[in-house]
């Protein structure tokens, strides 16, 4: 294996049978069809892009399409398959377990099983489920369980509730807004205060959160100290998936140095996009130690099992 450096916290998989299951449930894809994915393809892409290890996760729409029992069965299937992939390549992969929100009891049970029995590295939660964002009080039992385990939660955007804007691709505009909405929902509803042991990762540079942080903080403070609210928002971790030279100034100016991590968003981001954004990040002026933190050190601290593989 070549001497690889990066740890990729934003790498999706498409398990065998998952696209067929979605179609069998009447799910209609709003964008392009689901990309292909295989272990062999993933490792080849990782080797070509200086990625030593990747954290696998299932993207939207996840597994809950309206029926709790079906969602529980599908979550088990997805997580069992992903755990097998990791077990076959423990030096190259970790994973975030798929849960069953808005089915809270099912989500708690599957989180417990995945973290304890399958040794998942964390869980993935979509920004909203049926229009209910992550700060919803109904989700408190799940967050209490995750907090008790000091778990890592990878937040990922999904379709906005309600109709989108005509001729405005959701992936271009709505998805960054979704990430921002979920982050503000968590902050506004006290999740960052009530569950201080959870480590939340926001994808794609946190959406618009870093850019608008000084506007958002006074609203979150609700008459309190805006600067204290700003520090709360700095508790989030951020991946750099699809972040270019106009995004990086806000992200680097806002996020704490130990909260930045590399993300590729493969295979939803095709390989030419990874090449483009990697080259833009490499060309962006950045101190060597900051570049190394972003590429590997921060993720290695968060996922020590994979740390030996990076560098």
N, C-alpha and C positions, 0 to 999 in steps of 0.2 A: 504494500500500500504506500502511495506517496506520502511525503511529510506534509500533512494537512493541518490547517490552523483554526478555521472557524467552527463555532457551534451555532447551528441554525435552530432557533426556537420556533420558527414558523414554516413548517413543512407539512403539507397535507398528504393524506393517503386516500385512495378510493378503493375500499375493500372489494374483493370478488363478490359479485351478486348485489352490491349496493345500488348501482344504477337501475338494475332490473326491479329491485324491491321498491324503489321510489316510483317507478312507472306503474307497478302493480297496485300502488296505493293512490293512483290518480294524480301524483305530483307532476306539475308542469314546470319545466325549466324556463326561467325568464330570460336567461342569457345563453351563451354557447353551451353545447353539451358538455357533460362532465369529462374531464381529461382522463386519459389512461394513466395507470400507475402500476408499477411492479417493483419488487425489491431490486431487481437487476437494473432497471431504469434509474431508480432513485440513487443507487450506489454510483452508477456511472456519472450522473449529473453532479453528485456530491464531489466525486474525484476531480471533475473538470473545473469545479468552482471553489476549490480550497476549503471544502466543508468536511471536517473530521467526524462530526456527529450531528444528528438531526433529531428533534423532538417531533414525533408524528401526531397529527390530530385530524379528526374528521370535520370538514367544513360544513356550512349550512347546506340544506335545511336541518341537518342533524337526524334524529330518529323519532321525534315526537310529531306525528302528523295528525293527531286528534284522538288516538286510542292509547290509553295508559299501558295496557297489557302488551300490545304490539310494540310500543316504544321500549318497554323493559326487555322484551325478548331480543329486539334488534340491537339494543345497547350492549347486551351480553355478547351477542354474536360479534359485533364490531370490536369490542374490547378484547375478547378472547383471541380473535384473529390478530389484532395489533400486538398483543402480548407475545404471541407465537413468533411474529416477525422480530420483535426485540430479542426474544430468547435465542433466535437463530443468528442474530447479529448484535450481541450485547455491547460491542465496542463502538458501534456506529449509530445505534438508534436508542431513543427513549420514547415515551409517549404520554400524551394527555388523554385521560379517559373520557369517553362520551357519556353524558348523563341524560336524564329524562324529563327535565323541566318542560312544562309547568307541573308535572307529577312529582311533588316534593318527596313523599315517602319513597318512591321508586328511585329518585335521584340520590337520596341519602343512602339507601341500601346499595346502590351500584357504586357510589363513591367509596363506601366502606370496603366492598368486595374488591374493587379495582386497586385501591391503595394498599390494602392488606394482603390480598391473595395474588394479585397480578403484578404487584410492585410498580404500579403506574407512577410516573414522576409528577403528576398533578392531574388536573381536570380541565376540560374546555367547556366554556359556557357561551352561548350565543347572546348577542346584545339584547335581544328581546324575544319573547316567546308569546305569540298571540297578542302582541301589543303591550305586554307587561315587561318593563325593563328591570335590570338586575337589582335595583334598589328596592323593589317591591317587598313589602313587609311579609308577604306570604312565603318568601324564599328564606326567611330567617333561620328555620331549622337546618337547612342545608349549609348556610354560611356558618352557623354555630358549630356544626360538625367539622367543616373544613378548617375553621379557626382553631379548634381543639387539636388538630393535626398539623398546624402551621403549614397548610397545603399551599401549593402554587396553582393559581387559576389563570388560564389563558383565555382572554376575552376575544371573541371573534364576531365581526359584523355579519348580519344576515339581512334579509329583505325588510324594508320599512313596513310597518303596519299601514294598510290602506294603499290607495293607488299612487304610483310614482308619477313624475312629471313626463309628459309626452316627449319622446325623442331625447331624453336625458338618461343615459345609461346609468343604472344604479351603482355599478362598480366604480364609476368615475366620481360621483358626487354623494349619493346616498350612503354608501358604505363608510366613508370617513365621518359623515354626520352620525351614523349609527354608533360608531365607536365613541364619539364625543358624548352622545346622549347617554350611553350606558355608564360612562365615567362620571358624568354629572349626576346621574341617578344614584349611583353608589355613594357619592359624596353628600348629596342633598339629604339622603335618607339615613345617614349616620353609619353606613357600612364600614367606612374607613376608620371611624372611631370605635365602633362596636366590635370589629373583628380585626384587631391590629396585627394578628399573626399571619393573616392571609397575604400572600404576595400576588398581586394582580399585575398581569402583563397585558398592555394595550398594544395592538398591532398597528402597522403602518404609521409609525411615529405618533400614535395617539390620536389619529384623525386631526381635528382642528383644535384639540385641547391646548397644546403648547402655544399656538398662535393666539388664542383667545383667553389664555389663562388669567390675565389681569382683568379682563371683563367678567369672567365667570366667578372669580374668587369673591367679590363683594356680594354676589347673589347667594352663593353658598354660605357666606358668613351670616346672612340674615340679621344684620344689625350688629354683629360681633366684629372681630378683628379680621379684615380682609387678608392681611399678611399671614395670619395663622391659617386661614383657609387655603392660601396659596401653598403653604408648606404641606398641608394635607394632600393637595393634588400632586405634590412632588413625591408622594409615597408610591405612585404607580411606577412600574417598570414599562419600558417601551422597546418594541423592536423596530428595525429600520427598513422593513419590507416596503419596497416601492417608494422610498424617500429619495428625492432628488435634491439638487443644490438650492432650490428655493424653499424646500421644507427643512433642511438641516439647520439653518440658522436659528429658527424658532425652537426646534427640538433641542439642539445643543445649548441654546441660551436659557432654556427652561429646566430641563431634566437634570437631576443630580448625576454626577459622573459615573456612579456605580449602578445606575438604573438603565443603561442603554445596552441593547443586545442586537446581534445580527439576525435578520429574517429574510428568507428568500421568497416565500409564498409559492414555491413550486408544488405541484404542477399547474396550479391555476394561473400563476405567472409563468408564461413560457420561457424557455431557456434564453431566447434573445433578450427578453426583458431583464432577466437576472444579470446577463452580461452588461446591459446598458447601465442598470442602477449600481452594480458593483463598480463599474468603471467611474461613474460619477462620484461615488463615495470615496473611491481611492484618490481621485483628483481633487477632492475638496480639502482645503487647508485644515489640518488637524494635527495636534501634537501626537508624537509617536505613542506615548503611554495611553492617551485617550483612544487612539485607533486600536491599540491592543486590548484595552478594556472592552470596547464595543465588539470586537471580533470574537473574543474568547473568554477573557478573564471574568467578566461579570456573570456570564452564563455558567462558567465553570464553578463559580462560588455558589450559584443557585442550584446547580445540578452536579454535585461533586463526583457522582458515579461516572460521569462522562468527561470529567476534567482532564484525565490522563490522556485522552485521545486528541486534545487540542494543543498542539505545540509540544 
